[in-house]
Amino acid sequence: MKQIEVLNDLKNRGVEEVQIFSVDSLTRLKEAIQATYPNAKFKYA
């Protein structure tokens, strides 16, 4: 499953807002998060 699919699934299940994502530098993850949760902040681990 692609990152965008996982994030869209979370949104479809009722997760309306995410305050912060703590992520590694995975390819295209930031773009997927911004597309799904545009107000989310990032913390790189």
Number of C-alpha atoms within 10 A of each C-alpha: 5 9 16 18 12 12 18 17 12 13 15 10 9 9 12 10 12 14 9 12 14 10 12 11 10 8 9 11 16 18 13 18 20 14 13 19 19 12 13 13 14 14 9 8 8
